[in-house]
Amino acid sequence: MAQKDPRSAGNQPPQPPQEQSAPALEAKMTPEPDYGLTSYKGLGRLKGRVALVTGGDSGIGRAVCLAFAREGADVAFGYLNEDQDAEVTRRAVEESGHQVVSFRGDLTDEAVCRRLVEDTVKRFGRIDILVNNAAYQGKAVEKFEEISSERLERTFRTNILAMFHLVRYALPHMKKGSTIINTASIQAYQPSPNILDYACTKGAIVTFTKGLAQELIERGIRVNCVAPGPVWTPIIPASFDAEKVKSFGEDNPTGRAGQPVELAPSYVFLASDESTYVNGEVLGVTGGKLLA
């Protein structure tokens, strides 16, 4: 089999200028990102496990839901209100031959975090894998003062406070061998001033991962983190103007942004027994951008 050139492995036709309001839909992206529907092949590495994934309707979350299902897991996922995208994820998991349940709700509300966990356990009896992936990224600003207090609070409540709540409610339903995987970002290491609120939450997620991992390993539960670089998800047309979208990822060493399917194997690795000696780590999947 021919080896893939990393500079073109995930390329699709060039993204034309496009822009959406938040929350954006993957269904409206042109072309739609590749989440692995025709390419991801599972090897049974998560057979019999139950995974809960936040932000599972689109982007990296959808790719992770599909990959987990094809690796043998049943999947529960949460999403804000993107019903059209969520239906695509549900169908993809079902067609992979595994059970799926989805939950609509805003994770800025602690009660929603609790319900998401409780309803997952009610359906499947336990949680073996928790993927904290949901995120909010506001529109890129020109000046720091444009980041309002309302936006700042929403970003932190969605991106980091929800992780505290979800882990707290999930832990009673997790046993030895369970795993928690958080989604950080290259922004934790190379913050962009125009989305500084988002970047700060990603730095907090790295710290949260490293600290939580030290305690939970004593219970036999591992905690790790994936830090993506530029990746084609609905956050991009929702956060940047059309011209920025057109050139998104071109300054990457690979010369391109990644596709969600290229992130999924990292989550599978961290969720599986292949990574039993990996704990408290940040796995960068950045296309060549360096983590400090």
N, C-alpha and C positions, 0 to 999 in steps of 0.2 A: 504494500500500500504506500502511495506517495506521501511524503511528509508535508505538513502544512507550513507555509510561510506565515509567521505570526503577524506580519504587517498587513495581510489580506485575509487571514483565516475567517474572521467574523464579518467581513464586509458584505453589505447589501448595496443596492443602488444608492447613489448619493442622496442624502436627506435634503429635500428642497426647503426653502424658508417656510417656517410654520410656527404658529404660536397658539396657545390655549390658555384659558383661565383655569385656576386651581379650583377643585381637583380635576386634573386633566385625565383624558381617557386614552388608553392604549389603542382602542379601536379607531380613534381619529388620527393616529400618527401615520405618516406616509413616508416610507413604507413602515408597516408594523414591525417592532423589534422581534428578533428570533428568540423564542423561549425554549426551543428544543423539540417542538412537536414532531418533526420529521427526522430528527437526528439523535436525540438522547436515547441510549439503550441501557437499561438497568441490568445489574448483575446479582440482585437479591441481597445486597449488603444491609438493607434495613427491614428485612422480612419480619413480619409480625409486630412491628413497632407502631406507635401512635405519635404523630407529629402535630403540633400546633404552630402555625405560621401566621404572624401578623403582616398586614400589607400584602396579602396573597393574591389579590385580584389582578395584579399586573407587574410588569418589570421583573426585577430579581425575585420577588416573592412568588410570582406565577411560575417562573422557571424552577424554583426550589420545590414548590408543590408538585409539579410534574415529575421532577427527578426523584423526589422521595417516593412518590407512588410507583414509579417504574422500578425502584429499588425494593419495593415490597411493603411500604408503609401505608397505613390508613392516615388520612389527612383532614385536619380541621384548619380552617383559615378565617381570619378576620379582615374586614375592609371597611372603609368609611361609608361611602354611598355610591360607589361606581358599579351599579348593578349589572350593566352590560359587560364590563370587563370580568366581573366576578363569575358570571355565567360561563364565560369561556374557560376559566380556570376549573370550575366544577366539572364541566364536560370533559376536559382534558384528563383530569384525575379519574373520573368514572370510566372513560374509555381505556385507561391503563389497567382496569380490572380491580380497583380498590375503592373502598368506601371514602366518601368525602362529605363534609358538612361545612357550611359557611355561615358566618355571623356578621351582620351589618351593625356598625356602631362606632362612635367617636371615642378613641382611647384617651382623649384629654379628660374624660370623666372616669374617675376611679371605679365607679360602680359598673361601668361597661367592661373594664378590665377584669373585674371579679366575675361578671356574668360570662365572659368569653371562656374563662377557665372552667367555671362550674358547668357550663353547657357542654364543653368538650368532654369533661369527665363523665357527665351524665350519659353521653352518647357512646363513649369508648371505654370508660372505666378507669383510665389513667392517662398520664402524659409521659412519654419517653423522651421526646425531643421538643424543646421550646425554641423557636426561632423568632427573636425580637427584631423585626425588619421594617415595620411601619415607620414612615417619616414624613415630615412636612418641611418643605423648603419654599420660602417666599420668593417673590419676584426680586431679581437682582436690582440693587439700588445704586445710585450714583454717589450719594453721600451717606455717611454713617448716621446722621440725624434722621434719615428717612426710615430707619428701622424703628417702628413704633413700639410702645410698651405692650399693646395688644398682640402684635405679631410676635414679639419676643416671648411672651408668655405662652402663646399657642405652640411655638416651635419647641420650647423646653418641655411643655406638658406632653406633647406628642412623642418627641424623640428620645427623651431620657426619663422623665417622671413615670411614664407608662411602663417602662422596663422594670422599674422598682416595684410597681404594683403587680405586674404580671408575674414576676418571679416570686414575690411574696405569696401570691395566691396559688401558684402552680406547685411550689415546693412540697406541700403535704401530699401531692399526688404523683411525686417522682421518686423513684427508687434508685438503689445502687446501679450504676451503669447508664443512668440517664444523662442527657447532655443539654446544655444551653448554648445557643449560638446567637451572638448579637451582630448587627450590621453597623459598622462604623463608616469610614470614608477616608480617602486620601486627604480630604479637607481637615482631618484631625492633625495632619502633619504639614500640609501646605495650604493654609487657610486663605480663601479669597475674601477680600474686604467687602465685596458687594453682596455676599451672603454670610456675613460673619456670625449671625445668630445661629444659623445651621451648622457652620464649622465648629462653633463652640460646643454645641451638643454632641458632635461627633468626637471631640476630644474627651468629653465627659464619658462617653460610651466606652472608650478605650480604658479609662481609669476604672470605671464600673466593672468592666470585664476582668481586669487584672486583680482588683480587690476581692470581688465575689469568688473568683476561682480559688483563692487561697483558703477561704472558709469551706466552700462546698466540696472540695476534694476530700475533706475529712468525712464526708457523708457518701463518698463514692460517686459524686456527680461532678462532671467536668464542665468548665465554662470557657469558651473561646470566642473569637471575633473574626469577622471577615471585613477587610477594608477595601471596598471597590475604588477603582479610579473612575474616569469618565465612562459611563455606560448609558446606552439608549434606553431610557425609561420615560414614562409620562411626566416625570418631574422636570425634564429638560425643556419641552415646549411651554410648560407652565411657569418656568422660572426666568427664561431668557428671551430676548427679542428674536425675531425671525432670522436676522443675519447671524447672530451668535449661534443659533441652532444649526445653521447651514455649515458653519466651520467647527462645530463642536468636536473636540478630541483631536484636531489636526496638530496641536502642539505636543501631543503625546509622543514619546519615543517610537512607538509603533506607527505613528501617523494617523491614528484612527481611534474612535471610541469603541468600546466593547459591546457585545451583545449579551443579554441576560443569560443565555444558555452557556456562555463561557464562565459565568460565576457559579452556576449550580454545582459542578463537581467539587468545589471547595467546601460547600455546605454538606454535601454527602460525605466527604472525607471526615469532616469534624464530627458528624453525627454517628459515624460508623465505628466498629471496633478496630478499624485500621489505624485509628488515631488515639488509642487508649493511653499513650504516653505523651499526649499533647494536652496541655492545660494552661490557661491564662495567656494564650498566645494571640497575636494579631496576624492573620494571614492576608497579606496584601495581594490583591488581584487587580493590578493597576495599569497593565499595558506598558510597564517600564518606568512609570513615575515612582520615585524612591520614597519609602517611608523612613523618617528620621530615626 
